[in-house]
Amino acid sequence: MLTASYMLTLEELSKTKDEVDILQQSVLRQETIQTLLEEKGNRILQLEAQISEMQQQLSTSPIENMANSIQDAAIVHFFHSLSQSHLVKKGDASQLIPARAASDDEWKKLEVAVRLYHPRFYLFIKDNHRLSRLEFKVCILSRLHFEKMEMATLLGVRKQSVTNARASLAKKLFNLGSAYDLDANLLGI
């Protein structure tokens, strides 16, 4: 009798400990899910940069490969989608997702990607202390071939503010009288 009771008690103890472990894991998951998502997002950017470097080594045209590889990065696609309204279907219904400005966290992720894919360009604009935050962001978006209206949406400003920032960048960075050749000069860095 005592042996059967002992075995049942051991079984119940083991089962209860397993349930506690499951509950603790659930709490841990809820507390760390955001951290894990951020770590995975950063790892994706690192892996994309590594792949880009490998492609560059294998390519006969490394400059062209580098320019294209960041254009294919998930964060760049995400920024393009943010800058435009689009329909999302859920079952039989469709929902219009409006274009919106990028958040500070989203900007940080884009900066990480630019730093990984184009370190020389990133250091050039980051070390230029004369640039305002708006000019810095416009410079990055210009380098990534975003249209002025897309930039205005992502920055939460008017299109004219983007045009003015581009003219200022041309003067500050390259001593140009207009923004006409700004993109070509940025691509050369």
C-alpha positions in Angstrom: 0.0 0.0 0.0 2.7 2.4 1.0 4.7 1.7 -2.2 1.7 2.5 -4.4 0.9 5.6 -2.5 4.6 6.6 -2.6 4.7 6.1 -6.4 1.5 8.1 -6.9 2.9 11.0 -4.8 6.2 10.9 -6.8 4.2 11.0 -10.0 2.1 13.9 -8.8 5.2 15.8 -7.7 6.9 15.3 -11.1 3.7 16.4 -12.9 3.3 19.5 -10.7 7.0 20.4 -11.3 6.5 20.1 -15.1 3.4 22.3 -14.9 5.4 24.9 -12.9 8.2 24.8 -15.6 5.7 25.3 -18.3 4.1 28.3 -16.5 7.6 29.8 -15.9 8.5 29.4 -19.5 5.3 31.0 -20.6 6.0 34.1 -18.4 9.6 34.2 -19.7 8.3 34.1 -23.3 6.0 37.0 -22.7 8.7 39.1 -21.0 11.4 38.4 -23.6 9.5 38.2 -26.9 10.2 41.9 -27.8 13.9 41.4 -27.0 14.1 38.3 -29.0 12.4 40.0 -32.0 14.9 42.8 -31.9 17.8 40.4 -31.7 16.5 38.4 -34.6 15.9 41.6 -36.6 19.4 42.7 -36.0 20.7 39.2 -36.8 18.8 39.3 -40.1 20.5 42.6 -41.0 23.9 41.1 -40.1 23.3 38.1 -42.2 22.1 40.2 -45.1 25.3 42.2 -44.9 27.4 39.0 -44.8 25.6 37.7 -47.8 26.1 41.0 -49.6 29.8 40.8 -48.9 30.0 37.3 -50.2 28.1 38.2 -53.3 30.5 41.2 -53.8 33.5 38.8 -53.7 31.9 36.5 -56.2 30.7 39.2 -58.6 32.5 40.8 -61.5 30.9 44.1 -60.6 31.1 44.6 -56.8 29.9 48.2 -56.8 26.8 47.3 -58.6 26.2 44.3 -56.2 26.5 46.4 -53.1 24.1 49.0 -54.4 21.5 46.4 -55.2 22.0 44.3 -52.0 20.8 47.0 -49.6 17.9 47.7 -52.0 16.8 44.1 -51.3 17.2 44.4 -47.5 14.0 43.8 -45.6 14.2 47.1 -43.8 14.4 49.0 -47.1 11.3 47.2 -48.4 9.6 48.0 -45.1 10.3 51.7 -45.4 9.0 51.7 -49.0 5.8 50.0 -47.7 5.5 52.6 -44.9 5.7 55.4 -47.4 2.7 54.2 -49.4 -0.9 53.4 -48.5 -1.9 49.9 -49.4 -4.8 47.4 -49.0 -4.6 44.4 -46.7 -7.1 41.6 -47.2 -8.4 39.8 -44.1 -10.8 37.1 -45.2 -13.5 38.8 -47.3 -12.8 42.3 -46.0 -10.1 44.7 -47.1 -8.5 47.3 -44.9 -6.6 50.4 -46.1 -3.3 50.8 -44.3 -2.4 54.5 -44.6 1.2 55.7 -45.2 2.9 57.0 -42.1 6.1 58.4 -40.8 8.8 56.0 -39.6 9.2 55.6 -35.8 12.5 56.2 -34.0 13.0 52.4 -33.6 12.4 51.9 -37.3 15.0 54.7 -38.2 17.5 53.0 -35.9 17.1 49.7 -37.8 17.5 51.5 -41.1 20.7 53.2 -39.8 22.1 49.8 -38.7 21.5 48.4 -42.2 23.1 51.4 -43.9 26.1 51.2 -41.5 26.5 47.4 -42.3 26.0 47.7 -46.1 27.7 51.1 -46.7 30.1 51.8 -43.8 32.1 54.4 -45.6 29.0 56.3 -46.6 27.6 56.1 -43.1 30.7 57.3 -41.4 31.0 60.2 -43.9 27.5 61.5 -43.1 27.6 60.6 -39.4 30.9 62.4 -38.8 29.6 65.5 -40.6 28.5 67.4 -37.6 27.0 70.2 -39.7 24.1 68.0 -40.7 20.8 68.4 -39.0 18.9 65.2 -38.1 16.5 65.9 -41.0 19.4 66.3 -43.4 21.0 63.1 -42.1 17.8 61.1 -42.7 17.2 62.7 -46.1 20.8 61.8 -47.0 20.2 58.2 -46.2 16.9 58.0 -48.0 18.4 59.8 -51.1 21.3 57.2 -51.1 18.6 54.5 -51.1 16.8 56.0 -54.1 13.6 57.0 -52.3 11.4 59.6 -54.1 10.9 63.0 -52.5 7.3 62.3 -51.7 8.2 59.0 -50.0 10.9 60.8 -48.0 8.3 63.5 -46.9 5.9 60.8 -45.7 8.6 58.8 -43.8 9.9 62.0 -42.2 6.5 63.5 -41.5 7.3 66.7 -43.3 6.2 68.6 -46.4 7.8 67.7 -49.8 9.3 71.2 -49.9 11.2 70.5 -46.6 12.8 67.5 -48.3 13.7 69.6 -51.4 15.2 72.3 -49.1 17.2 69.6 -47.1 18.5 68.1 -50.3 19.7 71.6 -51.5 21.4 72.1 -48.1 23.0 68.7 -48.3 24.4 69.4 -51.8 26.0 72.6 -50.4 27.3 71.2 -47.1 28.6 67.9 -48.4 29.8 68.7 -51.9 29.8 72.5 -52.2 27.2 72.2 -55.1 25.0 75.1 -56.0 21.9 72.8 -56.4 20.7 69.3 -55.5 20.8 68.2 -59.2 23.9 66.1 -58.8 23.4 65.2 -55.2 22.4 61.6 -55.8 25.3 60.9 -58.1 27.7 62.3 -55.5 26.1 60.3 -52.7 26.4 57.1 -54.8 30.1 57.8 -55.2 30.9 57.6 -51.5 
